[in-house]
Amino acid sequence: MRIAFPTEADLGLDSPVFGHFGSAPNFIIIDCDTGDFETIGNTDLHHAHGQCEPLRALDGRTVDAVVVGGIEG
């Protein structure tokens, strides 16, 4: 299973989780089966408020789950 976390900085597994998905500067994607991970920059960082596109933000990477905060309905 691949899980994406929004992160505040690119510090690998020590990256602090960012409180708002769409505004996170980076994401870390962790593969729970292998322990591998990658950090990517948020390619949708400068979207209009409420217009976040998660697939764009994750730069097309496939994940099974995301850990998020700051989502308004």
N, CA, C and O atoms as a GROMACS GRO file, in nm:
protein
  292
    1MET      N    1   0.084  -0.118   0.000
    1MET     CA    2   0.000   0.000   0.000
    1MET      C    3   0.089   0.124   0.000
    1MET      O    4   0.184   0.134   0.078
    2ARG      N    5   0.057   0.219  -0.089
    2ARG     CA    6   0.130   0.346  -0.098
    2ARG      C    7   0.045   0.457  -0.038
    2ARG      O    8  -0.069   0.479  -0.078
    3ILE      N    9   0.102   0.526   0.060
    3ILE     CA   10   0.029   0.632   0.131
    3ILE      C   11   0.103   0.764   0.113
    3ILE      O   12   0.225   0.770   0.128
    4ALA      N   13   0.027   0.869   0.080
    4ALA     CA   14   0.084   1.003   0.063
    4ALA      C   15   0.052   1.089   0.184
    4ALA      O   16  -0.061   1.092   0.232
    5PHE      N   17   0.154   1.158   0.232
    5PHE     CA   18   0.140   1.252   0.344
    5PHE      C   19   0.183   1.390   0.296
    5PHE      O   20   0.286   1.402   0.230
    6PRO      N   21   0.108   1.495   0.326
    6PRO     CA   22   0.155   1.630   0.296
    6PRO      C   23   0.264   1.666   0.397
    6PRO      O   24   0.249   1.641   0.516
    7THR      N   25   0.372   1.726   0.350
    7THR     CA   26   0.482   1.758   0.440
    7THR      C   27   0.527   1.903   0.427
    7THR      O   28   0.510   1.967   0.324
    8GLU      N   29   0.584   1.950   0.535
    8GLU     CA   30   0.630   2.089   0.546
    8GLU      C   31   0.766   2.109   0.482
    8GLU      O   32   0.796   2.217   0.430
    9ALA      N   33   0.850   2.007   0.486
    9ALA     CA   34   0.986   2.017   0.436
    9ALA      C   35   1.028   1.883   0.377
    9ALA      O   36   0.966   1.780   0.404
   10ASP      N   37   1.132   1.886   0.297
   10ASP     CA   38   1.184   1.764   0.236
   10ASP      C   39   1.296   1.709   0.324
   10ASP      O   40   1.414   1.734   0.300
   11LEU      N   41   1.254   1.635   0.427
   11LEU     CA   42   1.349   1.575   0.521
   11LEU      C   43   1.334   1.424   0.528
   11LEU      O   44   1.359   1.363   0.632
   12GLY      N   45   1.292   1.364   0.417
   12GLY     CA   46   1.273   1.220   0.415
   12GLY      C   47   1.170   1.176   0.518
   12GLY      O   48   1.066   1.241   0.534
   13LEU      N   49   1.197   1.067   0.586
   13LEU     CA   50   1.102   1.015   0.684
   13LEU      C   51   1.090   1.104   0.808
   13LEU      O   52   1.001   1.084   0.891
   14ASP      N   53   1.178   1.202   0.822
   14ASP     CA   54   1.169   1.297   0.933
   14ASP      C   55   1.091   1.424   0.895
   14ASP      O   56   1.084   1.518   0.973
   15SER      N   57   1.031   1.425   0.777
   15SER     CA   58   0.956   1.541   0.732
   15SER      C   59   0.834   1.565   0.821
   15SER      O   60   0.756   1.473   0.844
   16PRO      N   61   0.818   1.688   0.871
   16PRO     CA   62   0.700   1.717   0.952
   16PRO      C   63   0.575   1.719   0.864
   16PRO      O   64   0.576   1.775   0.754
   17VAL      N   65   0.468   1.658   0.912
   17VAL     CA   66   0.341   1.657   0.839
   17VAL      C   67   0.285   1.797   0.838
   17VAL      O   68   0.287   1.866   0.940
   18PHE      N   69   0.234   1.839   0.722
   18PHE     CA   70   0.176   1.972   0.705
   18PHE      C   71   0.026   1.964   0.730
   18PHE      O   72  -0.037   1.865   0.693
   19GLY      N   73  -0.031   2.065   0.791
   19GLY     CA   74  -0.170   2.061   0.834
   19GLY      C   75  -0.275   2.081   0.727
   19GLY      O   76  -0.394   2.062   0.754
   20HIS      N   77  -0.236   2.118   0.605
   20HIS     CA   78  -0.334   2.142   0.500
   20HIS      C   79  -0.285   2.079   0.371
   20HIS      O   80  -0.181   2.118   0.319
   21PHE      N   81  -0.358   1.983   0.321
   21PHE     CA   82  -0.314   1.905   0.205
   21PHE      C   83  -0.278   1.992   0.086
   21PHE      O   84  -0.166   1.984   0.034
   22GLY      N   85  -0.371   2.076   0.043
   22GLY     CA   86  -0.350   2.152  -0.080
   22GLY      C   87  -0.239   2.254  -0.074
   22GLY      O   88  -0.183   2.290  -0.177
   23SER      N   89  -0.206   2.301   0.045
   23SER     CA   90  -0.102   2.403   0.060
   23SER      C   91   0.033   2.346   0.102
   23SER      O   92   0.127   2.422   0.123
   24ALA      N   93   0.043   2.216   0.112
   24ALA     CA   94   0.169   2.154   0.154
   24ALA      C   95   0.276   2.177   0.048
   24ALA      O   96   0.251   2.158  -0.071
   25PRO      N   97   0.395   2.218   0.089
   25PRO     CA   98   0.503   2.238  -0.007
   25PRO      C   99   0.550   2.108  -0.072
   25PRO      O  100   0.597   2.108  -0.186
   26ASN      N  101   0.537   1.997   0.001
   26ASN     CA  102   0.586   1.867  -0.048
   26ASN      C  103   0.491   1.757  -0.005
   26ASN      O  104   0.401   1.777   0.077
   27PHE      N  105   0.514   1.640  -0.063
   27PHE     CA  106   0.445   1.518  -0.021
   27PHE      C  107   0.550   1.408  -0.008
   27PHE      O  108   0.648   1.405  -0.082
   28ILE      N  109   0.528   1.321   0.087
   28ILE     CA  110   0.611   1.200   0.094
   28ILE      C  111   0.516   1.083   0.069
   28ILE      O  112   0.409   1.074   0.129
   29ILE      N  113   0.558   0.995  -0.018
   29ILE     CA  114   0.479   0.876  -0.049
   29ILE      C  115   0.557   0.757   0.004
   29ILE      O  116   0.671   0.732  -0.036
   30ILE      N  117   0.494   0.685   0.094
   30ILE     CA  118   0.559   0.571   0.159
   30ILE      C  119   0.491   0.442   0.113
   30ILE      O  120   0.369   0.430   0.116
   31ASP      N  121   0.572   0.346   0.072
   31ASP     CA  122   0.523   0.214   0.037
   31ASP      C  123   0.533   0.128   0.163
   31ASP      O  124   0.642   0.092   0.205
   32CYS      N  125   0.420   0.097   0.220
   32CYS     CA  126   0.417   0.021   0.347
   32CYS      C  127   0.467  -0.122   0.331
   32CYS      O  128   0.510  -0.184   0.428
   33ASP      N  129   0.463  -0.174   0.210
   33ASP     CA  130   0.506  -0.312   0.188
   33ASP      C  131   0.658  -0.324   0.178
   33ASP      O  132   0.716  -0.422   0.224
   34THR      N  133   0.721  -0.223   0.117
   34THR     CA  134   0.866  -0.232   0.094
   34THR      C  135   0.948  -0.140   0.185
   34THR      O  136   1.067  -0.161   0.203
   35GLY      N  137   0.880  -0.038   0.241
   35GLY     CA  138   0.952   0.061   0.321
   35GLY      C  139   1.014   0.172   0.237
   35GLY      O  140   1.072   0.267   0.291
   36ASP      N  141   1.003   0.160   0.105
   36ASP     CA  142   1.056   0.264   0.016
   36ASP      C  143   0.972   0.390   0.029
   36ASP      O  144   0.854   0.383   0.065
   37PHE      N  145   1.032   0.504  -0.001
   37PHE     CA  146   0.957   0.630   0.001
   37PHE      C  147   1.017   0.725  -0.101
   37PHE      O  148   1.132   0.710  -0.142
   38GLU      N  149   0.937   0.822  -0.140
   38GLU     CA  150   0.985   0.929  -0.226
   38GLU      C  151   0.920   1.059  -0.182
   38GLU      O  152   0.806   1.060  -0.134
   39THR      N  153   0.992   1.167  -0.199
   39THR     CA  154   0.940   1.299  -0.169
   39THR      C  155   0.925   1.374  -0.300
   39THR      O  156   1.015   1.374  -0.384
   40ILE      N  157   0.810   1.438  -0.318
   40ILE     CA  158   0.787   1.517  -0.439
   40ILE      C  159   0.736   1.655  -0.399
   40ILE      O  160   0.672   1.672  -0.296
   41GLY      N  161   0.766   1.752  -0.483
   41GLY     CA  162   0.714   1.886  -0.462
   41GLY      C  163   0.568   1.892  -0.504
   41GLY      O  164   0.526   1.818  -0.593
   42ASN      N  165   0.491   1.979  -0.442
   42ASN     CA  166   0.350   1.998  -0.474
   42ASN      C  167   0.342   2.078  -0.603
   42ASN      O  168   0.368   2.198  -0.603
   43THR      N  169   0.305   2.013  -0.712
   43THR     CA  170   0.298   2.080  -0.842
   43THR      C  171   0.171   2.163  -0.856
   43THR      O  172   0.154   2.232  -0.957
   44ASP      N  173   0.081   2.158  -0.758
   44ASP     CA  174  -0.043   2.238  -0.760
   44ASP      C  175  -0.046   2.333  -0.640
   44ASP      O  176  -0.154   2.372  -0.595
   45LEU      N  177   0.070   2.369  -0.589
   45LEU     CA  178   0.080   2.450  -0.468
   45LEU      C  179   0.010   2.584  -0.480
   45LEU      O  180  -0.050   2.631  -0.383
   46HIS      N  181   0.016   2.647  -0.595
   46HIS     CA  182  -0.037   2.782  -0.609
   46HIS      C  183  -0.176   2.786  -0.674
   46HIS      O  184  -0.205   2.873  -0.756
   47HIS      N  185  -0.259   2.691  -0.636
   47HIS     CA  186  -0.397   2.688  -0.687
   47HIS      C  187  -0.483   2.791  -0.612
   47HIS      O  188  -0.445   2.837  -0.504
   48ALA      N  189  -0.596   2.826  -0.670
   48ALA     CA  190  -0.690   2.915  -0.602
   48ALA      C  191  -0.753   2.841  -0.484
   48ALA      O  192  -0.773   2.719  -0.489
   49HIS      N  193  -0.784   2.914  -0.377
   49HIS     CA  194  -0.842   2.853  -0.257
   49HIS      C  195  -0.965   2.770  -0.296
   49HIS      O  196  -1.054   2.818  -0.366
   50GLY      N  197  -0.968   2.646  -0.248
   50GLY     CA  198  -1.079   2.556  -0.276
   50GLY      C  199  -1.071   2.486  -0.410
   50GLY      O  200  -1.163   2.413  -0.447
   51GLN      N  201  -0.965   2.507  -0.484
   51GLN     CA  202  -0.951   2.449  -0.617
   51GLN      C  203  -0.837   2.348  -0.628
   51GLN      O  204  -0.784   2.325  -0.736
   52CYS      N  205  -0.801   2.288  -0.517
   52CYS     CA  206  -0.693   2.190  -0.517
   52CYS      C  207  -0.730   2.070  -0.605
   52CYS      O  208  -0.843   2.022  -0.600
   53GLU      N  209  -0.636   2.025  -0.684
   53GLU     CA  210  -0.654   1.905  -0.765
   53GLU      C  211  -0.551   1.802  -0.719
   53GLU      O  212  -0.436   1.806  -0.762
   54PRO      N  213  -0.593   1.709  -0.632
   54PRO     CA  214  -0.497   1.615  -0.573
   54PRO      C  215  -0.412   1.538  -0.672
   54PRO      O  216  -0.294   1.516  -0.646
   55LEU      N  217  -0.468   1.497  -0.784
   55LEU     CA  218  -0.386   1.425  -0.881
   55LEU      C  219  -0.278   1.514  -0.939
   55LEU      O  220  -0.167   1.468  -0.964
   56ARG      N  221  -0.309   1.640  -0.960
   56ARG     CA  222  -0.207   1.734  -1.008
   56ARG      C  223  -0.103   1.757  -0.898
   56ARG      O  224   0.017   1.761  -0.924
   57ALA      N  225  -0.152   1.773  -0.775
   57ALA     CA  226  -0.062   1.798  -0.663
   57ALA      C  227   0.037   1.683  -0.646
   57ALA      O  228   0.154   1.706  -0.612
   58LEU      N  229  -0.008   1.561  -0.669
   58LEU     CA  230   0.079   1.444  -0.654
   58LEU      C  231   0.154   1.411  -0.783
   58LEU      O  232   0.219   1.307  -0.792
   59ASP      N  233   0.145   1.499  -0.880
   59ASP     CA  234   0.219   1.486  -1.006
   59ASP      C  235   0.193   1.352  -1.074
   59ASP      O  236   0.284   1.293  -1.133
   60GLY      N  237   0.068   1.305  -1.066
   60GLY     CA  238   0.030   1.183  -1.136
   60GLY      C  239   0.070   1.054  -1.069
   60GLY      O  240   0.044   0.946  -1.123
   61ARG      N  241   0.132   1.060  -0.953
   61ARG     CA  242   0.173   0.938  -0.883
   61ARG      C  243   0.048   0.863  -0.836
   61ARG      O  244  -0.050   0.925  -0.796
   62THR      N  245   0.053   0.732  -0.841
   62THR     CA  246  -0.057   0.648  -0.793
   62THR      C  247  -0.035   0.616  -0.647
   62THR      O  248   0.072   0.569  -0.608
   63VAL      N  249  -0.137   0.642  -0.565
   63VAL     CA  250  -0.133   0.607  -0.423
   63VAL      C  251  -0.263   0.537  -0.386
   63VAL      O  252  -0.364   0.550  -0.455
   64ASP      N  253  -0.258   0.463  -0.277
   64ASP     CA  254  -0.377   0.392  -0.229
   64ASP      C  255  -0.453   0.472  -0.126
   64ASP      O  256  -0.573   0.450  -0.105
   65ALA      N  257  -0.384   0.565  -0.060
   65ALA     CA  258  -0.448   0.646   0.044
   65ALA      C  259  -0.371   0.774   0.063
   65ALA      O  260  -0.252   0.782   0.030
   66VAL      N  261  -0.438   0.875   0.115
   66VAL     CA  262  -0.372   1.000   0.154
   66VAL      C  263  -0.411   1.033   0.295
   66VAL      O  264  -0.523   1.004   0.339
   67VAL      N  265  -0.319   1.094   0.366
   67VAL     CA  266  -0.345   1.146   0.500
   67VAL      C  267  -0.359   1.296   0.483
   67VAL      O  268  -0.266   1.361   0.435
   68VAL      N  269  -0.475   1.350   0.520
   68VAL     CA  270  -0.501   1.491   0.491
   68VAL      C  271  -0.555   1.566   0.612
   68VAL      O  272  -0.601   1.506   0.709
   69GLY      N  273  -0.547   1.694   0.602
   69GLY     CA  274  -0.607   1.785   0.698
   69GLY      C  275  -0.641   1.913   0.625
   69GLY      O  276  -0.591   1.937   0.515
   70GLY      N  277  -0.724   1.994   0.684
   70GLY     CA  278  -0.756   2.124   0.626
   70GLY      C  279  -0.844   2.118   0.505
   70GLY      O  280  -0.839   2.208   0.421
   71ILE      N  281  -0.926   2.014   0.492
   71ILE     CA  282  -1.017   2.006   0.377
   71ILE      C  283  -1.153   2.058   0.419
   71ILE      O  284  -1.209   2.016   0.520
   72GLU      N  285  -1.204   2.151   0.341
   72GLU     CA  286  -1.336   2.207   0.368
   72GLU      C  287  -1.437   2.148   0.273
   72GLU      O  288  -1.408   2.126   0.156
   73GLY      N  289  -1.554   2.122   0.323
   73GLY     CA  290  -1.657   2.061   0.238
   73GLY      C  291  -1.759   2.155   0.186
   73GLY      O  292  -1.850   2.114   0.114
   0.00000   0.00000   0.00000
